[in-house]
Amino acid sequence: MDYIVQGFKGAFDLLITFDKEVFGIVSLSLFVSITATIIGSLISVPLSVYFGIKDFKWKRLFSRITYTTMSIPTVVIGLMVVIILARKGPFGRFDLLYTKKAMIIAQTLLVSPYIFGLTYGLTKSRGELIEKIGLTLGANRLEIIVLIIKELKVDILVNVATAFSRAISEVGAVMIVGGNIKHHTRVITTTISMMNSMGDYPMAIALGIILILISFIIHSIIYSYSREE
Protein backbone atom coordinates (compact mmCIF):
# COMPACT_ATOMS: atom_id res chain seq x y z
CA MET A 1 0.00 0.00 0.00
CA ASP A 2 2.90 2.37 0.68
CA TYR A 3 3.90 2.58 -2.98
CA ILE A 4 0.33 3.55 -3.89
CA VAL A 5 0.27 6.35 -1.30
CA GLN A 6 3.71 7.53 -2.34
CA GLY A 7 2.66 7.39 -5.98
CA PHE A 8 -0.31 9.70 -5.37
CA LYS A 9 1.77 12.05 -3.22
CA GLY A 10 4.39 12.29 -5.95
CA ALA A 11 1.69 12.81 -8.56
CA PHE A 12 0.13 15.73 -6.68
CA ASP A 13 3.59 17.26 -6.15
CA LEU A 14 4.14 17.18 -9.92
CA LEU A 15 0.74 18.77 -10.54
CA ILE A 16 1.02 21.46 -7.84
CA THR A 17 4.52 22.49 -8.91
CA PHE A 18 3.48 22.58 -12.59
CA ASP A 19 6.24 20.18 -13.58
CA LYS A 20 7.62 21.32 -16.95
CA GLU A 21 7.92 17.84 -18.43
CA VAL A 22 4.41 16.80 -17.38
CA PHE A 23 2.74 19.87 -18.84
CA GLY A 24 4.89 19.71 -21.96
CA ILE A 25 3.55 16.19 -22.56
CA VAL A 26 -0.01 17.38 -21.89
CA SER A 27 0.26 20.34 -24.26
CA LEU A 28 1.61 18.12 -27.05
CA SER A 29 -1.20 15.61 -26.48
CA LEU A 30 -3.83 18.35 -26.66
CA PHE A 31 -2.29 19.87 -29.78
CA VAL A 32 -2.15 16.56 -31.66
CA SER A 33 -5.62 15.35 -30.63
CA ILE A 34 -7.39 18.70 -31.10
CA THR A 35 -5.81 19.21 -34.53
CA ALA A 36 -6.73 15.68 -35.63
CA THR A 37 -10.29 16.06 -34.32
CA ILE A 38 -10.79 19.38 -36.11
CA ILE A 39 -9.49 18.00 -39.41
CA GLY A 40 -11.54 14.84 -39.02
CA SER A 41 -14.68 16.83 -38.18
CA LEU A 42 -14.33 19.19 -41.14
CA ILE A 43 -14.10 16.21 -43.47
CA SER A 44 -16.47 13.72 -41.83
CA VAL A 45 -19.43 15.83 -40.65
CA PRO A 46 -20.52 17.25 -44.05
CA LEU A 47 -19.88 13.92 -45.82
CA SER A 48 -21.78 11.89 -43.22
CA VAL A 49 -24.78 14.23 -43.42
CA TYR A 50 -24.72 14.04 -47.24
CA PHE A 51 -24.66 10.23 -47.30
CA GLY A 52 -27.11 10.03 -44.41
CA ILE A 53 -29.89 11.77 -46.36
CA LYS A 54 -28.97 10.43 -49.81
CA ASP A 55 -30.70 7.33 -51.18
CA PHE A 56 -28.55 5.04 -53.31
CA LYS A 57 -28.52 1.39 -54.35
CA TRP A 58 -25.89 -0.02 -52.00
CA LYS A 59 -26.74 2.03 -48.89
CA ARG A 60 -27.18 -1.00 -46.59
CA LEU A 61 -23.74 -2.33 -47.54
CA PHE A 62 -22.32 1.18 -47.21
CA SER A 63 -23.78 1.42 -43.69
CA ARG A 64 -22.21 -1.88 -42.66
CA ILE A 65 -18.81 -0.84 -43.98
CA THR A 66 -19.17 2.54 -42.26
CA TYR A 67 -19.89 1.00 -38.85
CA THR A 68 -17.13 -1.58 -39.32
CA THR A 69 -14.51 1.13 -39.88
CA MET A 70 -15.41 2.62 -36.49
CA SER A 71 -13.95 -0.42 -34.74
CA ILE A 72 -10.64 -0.69 -36.60
CA PRO A 73 -7.91 -1.32 -33.97
CA THR A 74 -5.65 1.65 -33.40
CA VAL A 75 -2.50 -0.42 -33.91
CA VAL A 76 -3.74 -1.34 -37.40
CA ILE A 77 -4.17 2.35 -38.22
CA GLY A 78 -0.69 3.02 -36.87
CA LEU A 79 0.74 0.21 -38.99
CA MET A 80 -0.98 1.56 -42.12
CA VAL A 81 0.45 5.03 -41.53
CA VAL A 82 3.94 3.65 -40.89
CA ILE A 83 3.85 1.67 -44.15
CA ILE A 84 2.76 4.78 -46.08
CA LEU A 85 5.25 7.15 -44.42
CA ALA A 86 8.24 4.78 -44.22
CA ARG A 87 11.24 5.62 -46.39
CA LYS A 88 10.29 2.96 -48.93
CA GLY A 89 6.63 4.00 -48.81
CA PRO A 90 4.82 6.34 -51.21
CA PHE A 91 5.29 9.36 -48.92
CA GLY A 92 8.68 8.41 -47.49
CA ARG A 93 10.43 11.33 -49.18
CA PHE A 94 8.64 13.78 -46.88
CA ASP A 95 10.34 12.39 -43.71
CA LEU A 96 7.13 12.54 -41.68
CA LEU A 97 7.60 9.36 -39.65
CA TYR A 98 8.28 9.91 -35.93
CA THR A 99 7.01 13.48 -36.04
CA LYS A 100 3.98 15.33 -34.70
CA LYS A 101 2.59 15.45 -38.23
CA ALA A 102 2.62 11.65 -38.44
CA MET A 103 0.76 11.46 -35.14
CA ILE A 104 -1.84 13.94 -36.38
CA ILE A 105 -2.31 11.90 -39.56
CA ALA A 106 -2.76 8.69 -37.55
CA GLN A 107 -5.25 10.26 -35.15
CA THR A 108 -7.17 11.90 -38.01
CA LEU A 109 -7.56 8.46 -39.58
CA LEU A 110 -8.66 7.18 -36.19
CA VAL A 111 -11.32 9.79 -35.40
CA SER A 112 -12.71 10.38 -38.91
CA PRO A 113 -14.55 7.03 -39.24
CA TYR A 114 -15.85 7.48 -35.68
CA ILE A 115 -17.26 10.95 -36.33
CA PHE A 116 -18.56 9.85 -39.72
CA GLY A 117 -20.31 6.75 -38.37
CA LEU A 118 -21.95 8.47 -35.41
CA THR A 119 -23.12 11.47 -37.44
CA TYR A 120 -24.21 9.25 -40.33
CA GLY A 121 -26.44 7.24 -37.99
CA LEU A 122 -27.77 10.43 -36.42
CA THR A 123 -28.62 11.89 -39.82
CA LYS A 124 -30.35 8.71 -40.98
CA SER A 125 -32.62 8.72 -37.92
CA ARG A 126 -33.34 12.45 -37.59
CA GLY A 127 -32.29 14.15 -40.82
CA GLU A 128 -35.21 13.12 -43.02
CA LEU A 129 -37.71 15.51 -41.41
CA ILE A 130 -35.23 18.39 -41.55
CA GLU A 131 -34.53 17.60 -45.20
CA LYS A 132 -38.27 17.72 -46.01
CA ILE A 133 -38.59 21.11 -44.32
CA GLY A 134 -35.58 22.38 -46.28
CA LEU A 135 -37.01 21.14 -49.58
CA THR A 136 -40.34 22.81 -48.75
CA LEU A 137 -38.48 26.09 -48.28
CA GLY A 138 -36.72 25.64 -51.63
CA ALA A 139 -33.25 24.82 -50.29
CA ASN A 140 -30.67 23.10 -52.48
CA ARG A 141 -28.57 20.08 -51.40
CA LEU A 142 -25.77 22.15 -49.85
CA GLU A 143 -28.21 24.35 -47.94
CA ILE A 144 -29.99 21.26 -46.61
CA ILE A 145 -26.69 19.82 -45.36
CA VAL A 146 -25.90 23.12 -43.59
CA LEU A 147 -29.43 23.19 -42.13
CA ILE A 148 -29.14 19.64 -40.76
CA ILE A 149 -25.76 20.41 -39.19
CA LYS A 150 -27.22 23.51 -37.50
CA GLU A 151 -30.29 21.65 -36.22
CA LEU A 152 -28.28 18.69 -34.92
CA LYS A 153 -25.27 20.69 -33.74
CA VAL A 154 -25.49 19.63 -30.10
CA ASP A 155 -25.57 15.93 -30.96
CA ILE A 156 -22.79 16.41 -33.50
CA LEU A 157 -20.69 18.18 -30.87
CA VAL A 158 -21.20 15.19 -28.57
CA ASN A 159 -20.00 12.92 -31.39
CA VAL A 160 -16.93 15.11 -31.93
CA ALA A 161 -16.18 15.18 -28.18
CA THR A 162 -16.47 11.40 -28.03
CA ALA A 163 -14.06 11.10 -30.95
CA PHE A 164 -11.64 13.51 -29.27
CA SER A 165 -11.75 11.44 -26.07
CA ARG A 166 -10.89 8.38 -28.13
CA ALA A 167 -8.02 10.21 -29.81
CA ILE A 168 -6.38 11.60 -26.68
CA SER A 169 -6.72 8.32 -24.79
CA GLU A 170 -5.41 5.94 -27.47
CA VAL A 171 -1.89 4.61 -27.32
CA GLY A 172 -1.33 2.15 -30.20
CA ALA A 173 -1.23 4.39 -33.26
CA VAL A 174 0.74 7.28 -31.74
CA MET A 175 3.25 4.87 -30.20
CA ILE A 176 3.93 3.27 -33.58
CA VAL A 177 4.10 6.40 -35.75
CA GLY A 178 5.53 8.78 -33.14
CA GLY A 179 8.09 6.54 -31.50
CA ASN A 180 7.52 8.05 -28.01
CA ILE A 181 10.56 10.35 -28.35
CA LYS A 182 11.18 12.53 -25.28
CA HIS A 183 10.36 16.24 -25.77
CA HIS A 184 9.32 15.48 -29.34
CA THR A 185 6.55 12.88 -29.75
CA ARG A 186 5.89 11.72 -26.21
CA VAL A 187 2.21 12.13 -25.30
CA ILE A 188 0.10 11.31 -22.24
CA THR A 189 -0.82 7.73 -23.07
CA THR A 190 2.58 6.62 -24.33
CA THR A 191 4.22 8.16 -21.24
CA ILE A 192 1.79 6.41 -18.89
CA SER A 193 2.53 3.10 -20.60
CA MET A 194 6.28 3.67 -20.40
CA MET A 195 6.25 4.90 -16.79
CA ASN A 196 4.15 1.95 -15.71
CA SER A 197 6.70 -0.47 -17.21
CA MET A 198 9.49 1.45 -15.43
CA GLY A 199 7.64 1.55 -12.11
CA ASP A 200 7.57 5.37 -12.09
CA TYR A 201 4.04 5.68 -10.75
CA PRO A 202 3.97 9.37 -9.68
CA MET A 203 4.21 10.71 -13.25
CA ALA A 204 1.90 7.98 -14.58
CA ILE A 205 -0.74 8.83 -11.95
CA ALA A 206 -0.34 12.59 -12.53
CA LEU A 207 -0.91 12.17 -16.26
CA GLY A 208 -3.82 9.82 -15.62
CA ILE A 209 -5.48 12.43 -13.40
CA ILE A 210 -4.97 15.11 -16.07
CA LEU A 211 -6.43 12.80 -18.74
CA ILE A 212 -9.56 12.24 -16.65
CA LEU A 213 -9.87 15.98 -15.96
CA ILE A 214 -9.61 16.84 -19.66
CA SER A 215 -12.39 14.39 -20.49
CA PHE A 216 -14.54 15.68 -17.61
CA ILE A 217 -14.11 19.35 -18.59
CA ILE A 218 -14.93 18.76 -22.27
CA HIS A 219 -18.06 16.74 -21.59
CA SER A 220 -19.18 19.16 -18.85
CA ILE A 221 -18.96 22.07 -21.29
CA ILE A 222 -20.97 20.21 -23.90
CA TYR A 223 -23.53 19.10 -21.31
CA SER A 224 -23.96 22.69 -20.12
CA TYR A 225 -24.27 23.89 -23.71
CA SER A 226 -26.89 21.25 -24.51
CA ARG A 227 -28.94 22.28 -21.46
CA GLU A 228 -29.01 25.88 -22.69
CA GLU A 229 -30.26 24.88 -26.15
C-alpha positions, 0 to 999 in steps of 0.5 A, spaced: 500 500 500 505 504 501 507 505 494 500 507 492 500 512 497 507 515 495 505 514 488 499 519 489 503 524 493 508 524 488 503 525 482 500 531 486 507 534 487 508 534 480 501 537 478 502 542 484 509 544 482 506 545 474 512 540 472 515 542 466 515 535 463 508 533 465 505 539 462 509 539 456 507 532 454 499 534 456 500 540 451 503 536 445 497 531 447 492 536 446 495 539 440 495 533 436 488 530 438 485 537 437 488 538 430 486 531 428 479 532 431 478 538 427 481 536 421 476 529 421 470 533 423 471 538 417 471 532 413 467 527 416 461 531 418 458 534 411 460 527 408 456 523 413 450 528 413 450 528 405 450 520 405 445 520 411 440 523 407 442 520 400 438 514 397 442 510 393 442 502 391 448 499 396 446 504 402 445 497 406 452 495 404 455 502 405 452 502 412 455 496 414 462 498 412 461 505 415 460 502 422 465 496 421 470 502 420 469 505 427 472 499 430 478 498 426 484 497 432 488 503 433 495 499 432 492 497 425 491 504 423 498 506 426 501 500 422 498 503 415 500 510 416 507 507 418 507 503 411 505 509 407 510 514 411 516 509 411 522 511 407 520 505 402 513 508 402 509 512 397 510 518 402 517 516 405 520 522 401 517 527 406 520 524 412 514 525 416 515 518 420 516 519 428 514 526 427 507 530 430 505 530 423 505 523 423 501 522 429 496 527 427 495 523 420 494 517 424 489 520 429 485 523 423 484 516 420 482 514 427 477 519 429 474 520 422 470 514 421 468 514 428 465 521 427 462 519 420 459 513 423 456 516 429 453 522 425 451 518 419 447 514 424 444 520 427 442 523 420 439 517 418 434 517 424 433 524 424 435 528 418 429 526 413 424 531 417 429 536 416 430 535 409 423 535 407 422 542 411 428 544 407 425 542 400 419 545 402 423 552 403 426 551 396 433 549 399 438 546 395 442 540 397 448 544 400 443 548 404 440 542 406 446 539 409 448 546 412 441 546 415 441 539 418 448 540 421 445 547 424 439 543 427 443 537 430 449 541 432 449 539 439 448 531 438 454 532 432 458 536 438 457 530 442 460 525 437 466 530 436 467 530 443 467 522 443 471 522 438 476 527 441 476 522 447 478 516 443 483 520 440 487 523 446 486 516 450 489 511 445 496 509 445 497 504 439 497 508 433 501 514 436 506 509 439 507 506 432 508 512 428 511 517 433 516 513 436 515 516 443 521 520 443 522 525 449 520 532 448 518 530 441 513 525 440 511 523 447 504 524 449 500 522 455 498 515 453 505 513 451 508 516 457 503 512 462 505 506 458 512 507 459 512 509 466 508 503 468 513 499 465 518 502 469 515 503 475 515 510 475 508 511 478 507 518 480 508 521 473 503 515 470 498 517 476 499 525 474 498 524 467 492 519 468 489 524 473 490 530 467 487 525 462 480 524 466 480 531 468 480 533 460 475 528 459 470 531 464 471 538 462 470 537 455 463 533 456 461 538 462 462 544 457 458 540 452 452 538 457 452 545 459 451 547 452 446 542 450 442 544 457 441 551 454 439 549 447 
